[in-house]
Amino acid sequence: MKLALIIEPAAEEDIFIGYQWYEERQFGLGTKFLEALETLFDQILENPRLYLESIPGVRRSVTRTFPYLVFYALERKAIHILAIIHAAQDPEYIEERLH
């Protein structure tokens, strides 16, 4: 059974902010950012246990071409994308976002 992918509202906002930031730097770069996330989401759906838990109940993966961490929770029937955060962010900020 294929799991559903649910992007939580906070993660949707993260995606939008990242897209805008890259698109302002170079036309089309925002689209490449979205494509990188889409590829990673497909990998997570294919093998959701591939990535380790960074905190109990929350797994972390990294995009290949952009310095972003994707945090998600694996449930019985769905994967919840919780946050998409730049890798240079303060670890305390990341922890706050995930709690």
Contacts in CASP RR format, 6 or more apart in sequence:
PFRMAT RR
TARGET T0000
AUTHOR 0000-0000-0000
METHOD contacts of the structure
MODEL  1
MKLALIIEPAAEEDIFIGYQWYEERQFGLGTKFLEALETLFDQILENPRL
YLESIPGVRRSVTRTFPYLVFYALERKAIHILAIIHAAQDPEYIEERLH
1 77 0 8 1.000
2 45 0 8 1.000
3 45 0 8 1.000
3 48 0 8 1.000
3 74 0 8 1.000
3 77 0 8 1.000
3 78 0 8 1.000
3 79 0 8 1.000
4 77 0 8 1.000
4 78 0 8 1.000
4 79 0 8 1.000
5 41 0 8 1.000
5 44 0 8 1.000
5 45 0 8 1.000
5 78 0 8 1.000
5 79 0 8 1.000
5 81 0 8 1.000
6 78 0 8 1.000
6 79 0 8 1.000
6 80 0 8 1.000
6 81 0 8 1.000
7 15 0 8 1.000
7 81 0 8 1.000
8 80 0 8 1.000
8 81 0 8 1.000
8 82 0 8 1.000
8 83 0 8 1.000
10 82 0 8 1.000
10 83 0 8 1.000
10 97 0 8 1.000
11 81 0 8 1.000
11 82 0 8 1.000
11 83 0 8 1.000
11 84 0 8 1.000
14 83 0 8 1.000
14 84 0 8 1.000
14 85 0 8 1.000
15 34 0 8 1.000
15 37 0 8 1.000
15 84 0 8 1.000
18 30 0 8 1.000
18 33 0 8 1.000
18 68 0 8 1.000
18 84 0 8 1.000
19 30 0 8 1.000
19 31 0 8 1.000
19 33 0 8 1.000
19 34 0 8 1.000
20 30 0 8 1.000
22 28 0 8 1.000
22 29 0 8 1.000
22 30 0 8 1.000
22 32 0 8 1.000
22 33 0 8 1.000
22 66 0 8 1.000
23 29 0 8 1.000
23 30 0 8 1.000
23 31 0 8 1.000
32 65 0 8 1.000
33 66 0 8 1.000
36 63 0 8 1.000
36 64 0 8 1.000
36 65 0 8 1.000
36 66 0 8 1.000
36 68 0 8 1.000
37 63 0 8 1.000
37 68 0 8 1.000
37 70 0 8 1.000
37 84 0 8 1.000
39 63 0 8 1.000
39 64 0 8 1.000
40 61 0 8 1.000
40 63 0 8 1.000
40 64 0 8 1.000
40 70 0 8 1.000
41 70 0 8 1.000
41 81 0 8 1.000
43 50 0 8 1.000
43 61 0 8 1.000
44 50 0 8 1.000
44 51 0 8 1.000
44 61 0 8 1.000
44 70 0 8 1.000
44 72 0 8 1.000
44 79 0 8 1.000
45 79 0 8 1.000
48 59 0 8 1.000
48 72 0 8 1.000
48 74 0 8 1.000
48 79 0 8 1.000
49 59 0 8 1.000
49 74 0 8 1.000
50 61 0 8 1.000
51 59 0 8 1.000
51 60 0 8 1.000
51 61 0 8 1.000
52 59 0 8 1.000
52 60 0 8 1.000
53 59 0 8 1.000
53 60 0 8 1.000
54 60 0 8 1.000
54 71 0 8 1.000
55 95 0 8 1.000
55 98 0 8 1.000
57 73 0 8 1.000
57 74 0 8 1.000
58 71 0 8 1.000
58 72 0 8 1.000
58 73 0 8 1.000
58 82 0 8 1.000
58 98 0 8 1.000
59 71 0 8 1.000
59 72 0 8 1.000
59 73 0 8 1.000
59 74 0 8 1.000
60 69 0 8 1.000
60 70 0 8 1.000
60 71 0 8 1.000
61 69 0 8 1.000
61 70 0 8 1.000
61 72 0 8 1.000
62 68 0 8 1.000
62 69 0 8 1.000
62 70 0 8 1.000
62 87 0 8 1.000
63 70 0 8 1.000
67 86 0 8 1.000
67 87 0 8 1.000
67 88 0 8 1.000
68 84 0 8 1.000
68 85 0 8 1.000
68 86 0 8 1.000
68 87 0 8 1.000
69 83 0 8 1.000
69 84 0 8 1.000
69 85 0 8 1.000
69 86 0 8 1.000
69 87 0 8 1.000
69 94 0 8 1.000
70 81 0 8 1.000
70 83 0 8 1.000
70 84 0 8 1.000
71 81 0 8 1.000
71 82 0 8 1.000
71 83 0 8 1.000
71 84 0 8 1.000
71 85 0 8 1.000
71 94 0 8 1.000
71 97 0 8 1.000
71 98 0 8 1.000
72 79 0 8 1.000
72 80 0 8 1.000
72 81 0 8 1.000
72 82 0 8 1.000
73 79 0 8 1.000
73 80 0 8 1.000
73 82 0 8 1.000
82 97 0 8 1.000
82 98 0 8 1.000
83 94 0 8 1.000
83 97 0 8 1.000
83 98 0 8 1.000
85 93 0 8 1.000
85 94 0 8 1.000
85 97 0 8 1.000
END
